[in-house]
Amino acid sequence: MKTLLPCLLLTAAVASLAPLHAQPLAPAYAPPSNKTVLTTTFVDWDSLAVKKTKAGESRAVFDNPTPTLEKFEVHITTLNPGMISHPVHQHPWEEMLLIKEGKVEVSINGQKYPAGPGYLVFFASHDPHNLKNVGDTPATYYVINFYTDLVHTVADKPASEQAVPGKLPSSVIDCNGLRVEPTKTGSRIVVLNAHTLTFPGLGNHLTTLNPGQSTARDINDTGDELFILRSGTLEASAHNVSVRLTEGSLFYFAPNDRRTFKNIGTTPATYQVFKVTSANSPKEAGG
């Protein structure tokens, strides 16, 4: 079993970086391009339209308000070898990347860190960042942006300089190296359970279901949740509708929507869960 220590050391190193002297770009906040409030939605990987870009490819997924968030945006970027995501920039909203394939170099506050498939990257508020494909094959990664009300009031200063106690700093995490907890139906890896400058609560974990195994029926949660199917084949059920999802697919669950997952394939199915709670999230039962 691999130790958690390398991940913790890397997170601490990113948090203690000195500020940059060059002024990074600062893209402006853009309201959601789709004004429809997002409800529980399943998106199969094969259904995503591919747009060619100068650096590679892009797949748009979501850019909507949700029942509790003013904006939730997800897209998937593919970079050709040697290409960068964008010039170094910073913004008040906090951003996450999940590396699907390829070899990349992540720049945060002027320091560079390697990352590959299964790595989770968290960019804290106003920390300058970008990413480069340093491999010899295309690199593909999910880009995830949850916008809470705090985006508009957070201090206009890099999180690394603010160094607020108890707030998650920018981090590069090898999820493959974290402790695996066996369960009756497969296994679970806890990646994050944190507070940040704009997320009152940020959770991230991986669940693996063995072939033929299911979650408990009608699970629900009070946060906004994004699921990414990293491997295998799942049957996902919600609102009396069941869909078949394959590797790479995404599914968003609105707060308190009930769902059930079953592994209908012949190999283990692993999905990664991103959960955000905000001031607008429903209260837990009994809370």
N, C-alpha and C positions, 0 to 999 in steps of 0.2 A: 504494500500500500504506500502511495506516495505521500510525502509530507506537505503540509500547508505552508511551511516556513518560507520557501522561495517567493510565494505569492505575497506574503505579508511584508517581506523585506522590500520587494519591488514597489508595493503601495507606499510604504514609508519613504522610500527614496524619491518617488514622484512628488510626494507632499512637501518635501523639504527643499525643493529646487529654488534657486535664486530667480528673481524676476528677469524678464527679457528687457533689453534696452531698446530694441527696435519696436516700433509701434505696429502691431498686427492689424490686419483688416478687421472690420466690424460689420458684418452683414446686418441689415435692418430686419426687424421682426416683420413677418408677412402673415396676415390673417389666413385662416384655412381657405384653400382654393375651392373646396366643396363645403357648402354651408349646411348640408344635411347632417343632423346629429347621428353619429355612428352607433349602430346597434350591434349586437353579437353577429359576427361575420366570419365566414370561412373563405380562405383564398388558397386555391391549389396552385402550386408552383407552376405547373404547365399552362395555367390560364393567364399568367402575367405577360403583358406586352413588353417587348424588348425594344428599347430606343438606343440607337447608336450615338455615341458621343465622341468627342475628340480624344478622350482618354480611354474609351472602351465601350461600356454599355451601362444602361440604367433601367431599372424596373420600378415604376411607381406603384405603391400599395395603398396607403391611406394618407389623407390630408383633410381631416374633419374635426369638428368639435365632437365631444362625447357627452354623456349625461352629466359628467362632473368636471370635465376639462375643456377649456376654450379652444384647444388645438391638440391634436395627436397626429404626428406625421411619421410615416415609415416608408423608406424606399430601399432599394438594393442596388449597390454599385459594383460594377466589374471594372477593374483597372488592368490595362495591358502592362506588360513588363516595362519597368522604368518610369511609369506615369505616377503622378500625384493626384490626390483627391481634389485639392484646391490649394492656393497659397495659404500660408499660415494665417489663421484668423481666430477670433474669439467672439463669444456672444453670451448673453446672460442666461439663456436656457441651457440646461444640462443635457448631454447627449450620450448615447450608448452605441457601440458597434459590436456586432457578433461576427467573427471571421468564419466564413463558410469554407473557403478553400484558398490556397495560395500562401505566399510568404510575403509579409509586409513589415514595414518599419513605421512605428508610431512615434510622432514628435509631440511632446508635451512640454511647454515652458522651455523650449530650446534643447531638451534632452531627447535622445532617441532610444526606442525599445523594440526588440523583435517580437513579432506575434504571428501566429499561424492558425490553422483550423481549430476551432473550439475555444479560442481566446475571447474574452469579454473585455472591452475597453470602455472606461467611463471618463468623460470629459467634464470636470466640474466647472461651475459658472465662471466665465471670463478667462479661463486658462487658455492661452494660445496653443493651437494644435493643428495638425494635419496628418496625412498618411501617405506612404509611398509603397508601390509594389517593387520589392527588391528581389523577386524571384524571376525565373525564366518562363513562367506560365501565367495565365490570367489569375488575378486575385479577386474574389467575390466576397462581399460582406454586407450585412444588414445594417441600416442606419435607423436609429430609433429615437424619436424626440417626443417626450411627454411635456406639455406646457401647463404648469400650475399658475395660480394667481401670483405666486411669489416671484415669477419671472420679471414682473413689472416693478418690483420694489427691492430686489436684491442689490447690494452695493456694487457700484461700477468699478470693480477692482478684482484682479485675479484671485480666485479662491486660494491659491498657494500663498498669496500675500496676506489674505485675511486670516488663514489658519484658525478658523473657528473651531474650538474644541467640540468633539462629538460629531462633526460633519465629515462625510466621506470625501477624501481628496481624490483628485484624478488618479486613476488606477488602470493598470494593465494586468489582467488576471488570466492565468492558464487554468481554465476550468478542468482540463484533463488531469491536472495534478492535485486536485482537491480530494478530501476524504470521501469515500463511497460508503453510504449506509445501506446495508441490505434491508429489504422489506419483504413482506409476504408475497408481493406480486412482482418484485424486481429489485430496484434500488433507487436511492435518492442522493443527490449531492446538493448541499446548501452552498451557494456562491456568495450571496449578499443578504444581509438583514440590517439596513442602515438608514440613517437620516442624512440629508444633504442640504445644501443651501436653498434649493427650491422644491425638494420632495420631503414632506413631513415623514413619509415612509417609502422606502425603496427595497423591494425584495427580489431575489433572483435565485432560482433553483433549477435543477434538472431532475426529471423523473424518467425512469426506465421501466417499461412494462414488458414482462416476458411474453412469448407467444401465447395467445389465448386468454391472457389476463386482462382484467378491467380495473378501473378505479372504482371507488364507492359510487353509488348512484346519486345523481342530482347534487353534486358538490356545488356550493356557491361561495362567493367571496365578495367583500364590500369594496375592494379596490378595482381600478381599471387594470386589465390584464392582457398581455400579448403572449401568445404561445408560438414557438417556432419548432417545427418537427425536424429534428436533426438527423434522424435515421429511422427506417422502418415504415410500417403502414398502420394507420390508425382509423378506426371508425369513431367519429365524434358526433355526439348527440346533444341537441338543445332545442327547446321549443317544439318537441315532438318531430324534429327533423334530424335525420342521420346522414352524414356524408363520409365518403372515403377520402382520406388524405395521404399523400405520399411525401417522401423526403423533400425538405425545402419549403413545404407549405406553411402558411401562417393562419392563426385564428385569433381574433379579438373577442374578449368577453366583457360585456358591460357589467357594472357592479350589480351583484345579487342575482345574476342570471345563472340558472342551474345547468350543469353539464355532466356528461358521462363519457369516458374514453375507454376504448377496447382495442387491444392489439390484435388485428385480424391477419397479420402476416406470419411468416415462418421464422422470423428473426426478431431479436429484441427491438422495441420501438422506444426511442428517447426523444423527449421534448423539453425545451427550455422555456421557463416561465419568467416574464418580467411583470412585476406588480408594483403599481404606484398608488399611494393614498395621498389625498390632499384635504384641504379644509372643507371641501364640498363632498367628500366621500361619505356614504351612509355610515352610521354608527354600527359597530358590532352589536349583535344581539346581547342584551343585558348590559350594554355599555352606556 
